[in-house]
Amino acid sequence: MSIVAVLGMGAMGSPMAAALLKAGHEVKVWNRSPGKTAPLVEMGAEAADTPRAAVKEADFAICMVRDDDASRDVWLNPDTGALAGLSKNSLAVESSTITVAWARELAKRFSQNGITFLDAPVAGSRPQAKAGQLIYFVGGEADAVAKAEPVLKAMGNAVHHAGPSGSGAAVKLAVNALFSVQVATVSELIGLMQRCGLDETKVMDIVSSTPVCSPAAKAAAGGILARNFAPMFPVELVEKDLGYVFDTAKLNGASVPMAETARDVFTEAIKRGHGDENITAVSHLYL
């Protein structure tokens, strides 16, 4: 078993740390708001005051925070950053949803310090994290992925090596963009069917039985029809990720009009007060 530091005890980091404990790893945890580490300490984890303190003696350090800025502070803060506390034998894993540019910059910074780094974001939300069924998309060297795989599989049931550094971040943005576009489209179509005087539930039963409807779209439709908007993937994070897709496209000379349009839709949902609700709350714009 390994010593694993988990940095960030949010909706995803906390169940990930719990899964590592259940698998028998020695786990050290840190969170910006210290109170959130308490449940993990009760389970057997050791809490640290700073990311740097958390990664001392760690074999693996896993970061799961909101965005590029939070990631930068966790790893590179001059006073508390984790990078300066890692040993040459440690392996750093960035599991946050970040831009491709930042993932590559992080890889460069770690390489300059002689420390192995992987960008390894996940598909899945809180239920999958609690069940240890996350899907990993990993960017980095193949030997590093092989070394990290036993730890990652304590939290997930699939580890996909996407390519060199930044590849995991790129795949994650593609997955989130595809999901977001589908949810936005299903939302507006349910609104259209409703205004046509049709039974929205019957229509979506028919649509979801056809080959054109993905499992994700079917699940989103079910949440919309049930008017269940408890946050799993909040609207404000959807908008953030779509912004990252747009930024990444711009830097690489690509065009992403569908993702850009979807971002405008989720931005409007935030303006109307639905930022803290689940991605399916975008349907409020149409129902």
N, C-alpha and C positions, 0 to 999 in steps of 0.2 A: 504494500500500500504506500501511497505517496502523501507528502505534505502539500496541501493545495490551499492557496489564498484566493478568496473570492471577494472582489472589490465592487461593491454596489449591492445593496439589499432591497432592491425594488421588487416590482411584481414578478420579475424573472430571476433575478439574482438570488433571492431568498430560497425559492424551491430548488434551484440548481445546487445551492450549498447544502440543502437538506438531503438531496439525492446523493451527493458525495459522502456525506456522513453515513447514510444508510449503506453505502457500498463499502464502508470501512476505512475511508481515507481520514487522515488527520486534517481538519479544516480550520483555517483562520479567516475571520471575516472582518470587513470594514464597511462602514456606511457614513455618508456625510452627516446624517442625523443618527447619532449613536443609539438611540432607543430602538431602532429597527433591528439591531443585532441581537436583542435580548432573546427572542424565540430560538435563535440558532444556538446561542450559548446554553440555553436549557437543554438543547439536544446534544450538546457535547462540543460545540465549536468554541474556539478561543477568539475573543474580540480584540481588535487593535485600534489604537487612537488615530493612526494615519495609514495610508496605503503603503508607505515605506516600511512602517513597523510590521504590517501584515505580511509582507512578502519576505521578511527576514527568515532565512533557512527554508523557504518554500521551494519545492521541486517544480511546481506549476503555479502560475499567477493568472487568474481569469478575471477580466474586467467586463462588467455588464451595466452600462450606464446609458443615459438618454441620447447623447449626441457627440459630435466632434469636440465641442468645447469641454464637456464633462470628461471625455476620454483624455483630452490633452492635460487637464488638471490632474487627473488620477495618475497618469504615467510620468508627466514631466514637470509638475510643480517644483520649483527650485528648493522648497523647504520640506515638502512632504511626499513628493512624487515617487512612485514605486520603482521606476527604472533604476534609480540610483541605489535602491536597496536590494536588487536582485544579484545573485551570484552568477558566475559564468556558466554554471551547470543548469541554471533554471530555464524554463520554457515559458514564455509569455503568450497569453491567448487573449485577443481582443474579440469579445463576442457581442459587443454593442453594434447597433446599426449605424454605420458611419459612411462617409464618402470614400470613394475609391482613392482619391488623392490623399486623404488623411491616412488611410490604411497603408499606402505606399510610403508615405513620409514616416510613419511609425516604424515600418520595417527597416527603413534606412537608419533611423535613430538607434534601434536595437542592434542592428548589424555593426554600427560604429562602436558600440559598447561590447561587442562580442557575445551578445545574448540572442538566442533563437526566438523568433517571433512568428506567430500565426494570426491571420485575421480569420475568425471562425464564428460568424454570426449564425443565427438559427432560424428555422421555420417552426412555428408553433407559438402558442400563447400560454397562459397560466395553466390550463388543464394539462397540456402536453408536458410542461415543465414539471408539474407535480407528479405526473405518471412516468417520468423518465423517457418520454417519447419525442423529444426534440429531434429535428433533422439539421445536421451541421453542414455548412458550405465552407470549405476551408481553402485559404490561400497561403502558399508557402512551399518550402521544400518537402519532398516526399518522405524523407527520413524523419523529419520533424513531425509530420502528420502521423506517421506510424508510431512514434514515441508518445504522442498525445492521445492517440485513439482509445486506449483503455480508460483514460480519465474521462474523455468526452462521452464514451459509451455508458458511463455511469449516469449520465444525464440525458442521453439521447439513444435512439435506436438505429440511426443511420449517420454515417460520416462520409461526405462526398468531397474528395480532393478536387477542387475546381481548377487549380493551376497555380501560377506564381503569386507572390504577394499582391494583394488587392483583388484577386479573383473571387475570394469568398465574399467580400464586400459588394462586388459588382453583381454576383448572382443573387445575393440577398435583396438588393435594390430592384432587380428584375422581377423577383418573386413578389415583392410587396407592391410593385407597380401593377403587375398583372392582376393581383387580387383586388387592389383598389379600383382599377378600371371596371372590373366585373361587378363589384358591389355598387359603384355609382350607376352603372348601366341597369342592373336589376332594380335599383331603387326608382329610377325614372320610368322604367317600363311598368312596374307595379302601379305607379301613379297614373300612367297613361291608360292601363286597362281599367282602373277604377273609374276614370273619367269617361270611359266608353260605356260605362254601366254594367261591366262584367263582374262576376264573382272573382275577386283577386286570388282567393285561395284555390279555386278550381283551375283558374288559368295557370297559376304557378305549378300546380300538380301536373298539368299537362306538359308545360314547358320543361320542367325538371325531369320528365320521363324520356325526353328526347336526347340524342347524342350530342346536341350543341350545348347542353347545360353541364357545366363542370360540377364536381362535388362541392367546391368552395362556393359557387354561385347558388347552388341548391341550399346549402346551409345558411348563407346570407339571407336568402329569400325567406327561409323559415323564421329567422330572427326578426325580420322586418314584419312579417305577417303576425307574429306573436307580440309585436311591439316591445320586444325585449332588447333594451339598449344598455344593459349593464356592461361596463367597460372591460373588454379583453384586449382590444387594440384601439385605443382612444383616437378620435378624429384628429386631435391636434398632433398626434404622432404620425398619423397617416399623411397629413399635410407636410410635416417635416420631412418624411422619407421621400415624398414626391418632389419636394424641393431639392433634395439631394440627387434624385434621378435627373432633374433638369440641369443642375449644376454640373454633374458628371458628363452629361451629353454636351453641354456647352464647351467644356474643357477639351472634349475629344472630337469636336466638329460634327456631332450627330444631331439628328432631329427627332424629337419625341413629342409630337403634337398631341397624341392621346393622353400621355402622362401629364402634359402641361395643362390640358383641358380638365382632366380629373383633379389636378391640384386646385384649379380655380373653383371647382365645385366644393371641395372640402374646405377651402378658405371661406367660402360663403357660409358653410355650415358652422364654422367657428364664429363668424360674425353674428350669426343668429343664436349663439349661446350653447352650441352642442359640442364644443371642443372636448369636454371631459367624458362624453358618452362614447359608446362603442362605434366602430366604423359604420355599422348599419344605420346609425342615427342620421346619416346623410339623407336618408329617405324622408326626413322631416321637410326637406325642401320641396317634396312632390306630393305628399299625402295630406 
